[in-house]
Amino acid sequence: MQQNHYYAQKVKITNVQQMAKTMSFVSVNGIESLDELNVLLASTKADVSDRHKALKSTEAEIRANNLLIKYTGQYLANKDTYRRYMKSKNKAAYRDEHRAEITLYEEARKYLKEA
């Protein structure tokens, strides 16, 4: 198979540029051996792993806090309706009329008690 001369030249230039970047990195970071590079790689992998775990933990906390915010708002928004329901003389009729709000309130109250 015959290669295009210009393509081969472009690949060589790209490889030399990448080698120059690598040599610059090695020089700037004072890496003098393959062992030092492997140690740096291992510590970098460990650091990335630790940061990934911390990120996942933070994301879980954010999800939990978002649920607390959601249910707290739902609780407060429907609290007066539920209070009127509890004071109502005809609870069945009031509940039928305000079923959605009462259900949301009870769901939020249950979640907040468990949390």
VEXDREN-2710 file (C-alpha; in Angstrom, 1 decimal):
% VEXDREN-2710
k/r/px/py/pz
1/MET/0.0/0.0/0.0
2/GLN/1.4/3.3/-1.0
3/GLN/1.1/6.2/1.4
4/ASN/0.6/9.8/0.5
5/HIS/3.9/11.7/1.0
6/TYR/2.2/14.7/2.6
7/TYR/0.2/12.6/5.0
8/ALA/3.4/10.8/6.1
9/GLN/5.1/14.2/6.6
10/LYS/2.2/15.5/8.6
11/VAL/2.3/12.4/10.9
12/LYS/6.0/12.8/11.4
13/ILE/5.6/16.5/12.4
14/THR/2.7/15.7/14.8
15/ASN/4.8/13.0/16.4
16/VAL/7.8/15.3/16.8
17/GLN/5.5/18.0/18.3
18/GLN/4.1/15.5/20.8
19/MET/7.6/14.3/21.7
20/ALA/8.6/17.9/22.4
21/LYS/5.6/18.4/24.6
22/THR/6.4/15.2/26.5
23/MET/10.1/16.2/26.9
24/SER/9.0/19.6/28.2
25/PHE/6.6/18.0/30.7
26/VAL/9.3/15.7/31.9
27/SER/11.8/18.5/32.2
28/VAL/9.5/20.9/34.0
29/ASN/8.4/18.3/36.5
30/GLY/12.0/17.1/37.2
31/ILE/11.3/13.5/36.1
32/GLU/14.5/11.7/35.5
33/SER/13.5/8.1/35.2
34/LEU/10.7/5.8/34.2
35/ASP/10.3/4.8/37.8
36/GLU/9.6/8.4/38.8
37/LEU/7.1/8.8/36.0
38/ASN/5.3/5.6/37.2
39/VAL/5.2/6.9/40.8
40/LEU/3.8/10.2/39.5
41/LEU/1.2/8.3/37.4
42/ALA/0.2/6.1/40.4
43/SER/-0.2/9.1/42.7
44/THR/-2.2/11.0/40.0
45/LYS/-4.5/8.0/39.6
46/ALA/-5.0/7.8/43.4
47/ASP/-5.7/11.5/43.5
48/VAL/-8.3/11.3/40.7
49/SER/-9.9/8.4/42.4
50/ASP/-10.2/10.3/45.7
51/ARG/-11.6/13.3/44.0
52/HIS/-14.1/11.2/42.1
53/LYS/-15.3/9.6/45.4
54/ALA/-15.6/13.1/46.9
55/LEU/-17.6/14.3/43.9
56/LYS/-20.0/11.3/44.1
57/SER/-20.4/12.0/47.8
58/THR/-21.1/15.7/47.2
59/GLU/-23.6/14.8/44.4
60/ALA/-25.4/12.5/46.8
61/GLU/-25.6/15.2/49.4
62/ILE/-27.0/17.6/46.9
63/ARG/-29.7/15.1/45.8
64/ALA/-30.6/14.6/49.5
65/ASN/-30.8/18.4/50.1
66/ASN/-32.9/18.9/47.0
67/LEU/-35.4/16.4/48.2
68/LEU/-35.5/18.1/51.6
69/ILE/-36.1/21.4/49.9
70/LYS/-38.8/19.9/47.7
71/TYR/-40.7/18.3/50.5
72/THR/-40.3/21.3/52.8
73/GLY/-41.8/23.5/50.2
74/GLN/-44.6/21.0/49.6
75/TYR/-45.2/20.7/53.3
76/LEU/-45.4/24.5/53.9
77/ALA/-47.5/25.1/50.7
78/ASN/-50.2/22.7/51.8
79/LYS/-50.1/23.1/55.6
80/ASP/-53.0/25.6/55.8
81/THR/-55.2/23.3/53.7
82/TYR/-54.4/20.4/55.9
83/ARG/-55.0/22.4/59.0
84/ARG/-58.5/23.5/57.7
85/TYR/-59.1/19.8/56.8
86/MET/-58.4/18.8/60.4
87/LYS/-60.8/21.5/61.8
88/SER/-63.5/20.7/59.2
89/LYS/-66.8/19.3/60.4
90/ASN/-67.3/17.3/57.3
91/LYS/-63.8/15.8/56.8
92/ALA/-64.8/13.4/54.0
93/ALA/-66.3/16.2/51.8
94/TYR/-63.3/18.5/52.5
95/ARG/-60.8/15.7/51.7
96/ASP/-62.6/14.9/48.5
97/GLU/-62.5/18.6/47.5
98/HIS/-58.8/19.0/48.4
99/ARG/-57.5/15.5/47.9
100/ALA/-54.4/16.5/45.9
101/GLU/-53.2/19.1/48.4
102/ILE/-53.8/16.9/51.4
103/THR/-52.0/14.0/49.8
104/LEU/-49.0/16.2/49.0
105/TYR/-49.0/17.4/52.5
106/GLU/-49.1/13.9/54.0
107/GLU/-46.4/12.7/51.6
108/ALA/-44.1/15.6/52.6
109/ARG/-44.8/15.2/56.3
110/LYS/-44.0/11.5/56.1
111/TYR/-40.7/12.1/54.2
112/LEU/-39.6/14.9/56.5
113/LYS/-40.3/12.7/59.6
114/GLU/-38.2/9.9/58.1
115/ALA/-35.4/12.3/57.1
END
